[in-house]
Amino acid sequence: MSDASLRIGIVGACGRMGQEVVRTFSNAPGFELVLAVDRSNVGIHLREIGGEKAPDLLIRDKLGAALDDTPLDVLVDFTHPSAAAGHALSALRRKVSPIIGTTGLSNENIRELTLACQEEETAGMYVPNFAIGAVLMMKFCEIAAQWLPDAEIVEMHHDQKEDAPSGTAIRTAEVIGEARSSRVSPKPRTILKVEGARGGLVSDTPIHSVRLKGLLAHQLVIFGGQGEVLSIRHDSMDRQSFMQGVKLCASHVRSMSGFVVGMDKVLFA
């Protein structure tokens, strides 16, 4: 590897997304994968999960100790929302830029990480969706909301996804709310025959969450106007769809400032 290569660590290396990240950075010019951390499969060789092109590394379980003895530039996290903020703080204390791909961070987590980035003068990112198409979808929704304020979101994911609504759906609803130039239309008082039938409300936009086998990551945003409906949809059928975005964020995060939420800051800078 070149001396100019970015040194990458991955925590959550044995999960489905983690394994895809391992394969991606094992074969990507300009990057050097130097650390893999996971609570499972500790001590096994990284090539057992990442293939023959994976670097000569053993999977470790103690992130703090690993960060202390492994020089890193960027730490990519695909673990769990209960642990991701703590991992990011550990990285920031060591001047390593965290990129959190795990969704479900709380507002308090984001405030804490924003402050830590300022204090450590080290940038970090929280990216609800790394798919280029998903970021474009949110951009198109931002444009649409200026003219069609009434919208609903249906987000559909695999049955192992724990958090609902998805981070992408929440961020999309926030983008729509920020972009509206007029208020949503008043609705008649709803008689709910089943609790939750109208979804959950984020920034005056209802979100409906679906969790089923056979799905990966999908989102449909429906805008309604007088005599017309606009539908904006994005589908990820393979985890490879997220990898270009992961590489883009890893390439740019060190030159950014503060704690950045969303990949749009990279695509539309």
Buried (B, 14 or more C-beta within 10 A) or exposed (E): EEEEBBBBBBBBBBBEBBBBBBBBBBEBEEBBBBBBBBBEBEEBBBBEBBEEEBBEBEBBEEBEEBBEEBEBBBBBBBBBBEBBBBBBBBBBBBEBBBBBBBBBBEEEBBEBBBEBBEEBEBBBBBBBBBBBEBBBBBBBBBEBBEEBBBBBBBBBBBEEBEBBBBBBBBBBBBBBBEBBEEEBEEEEEEEEEEEEEEBBEBBBBBBBBEBEEEBBBBBBBBBBEEEEEBEBEBBBEEBEBBBEBBBBBBBBBEEBEBBBBBBBBBBEE
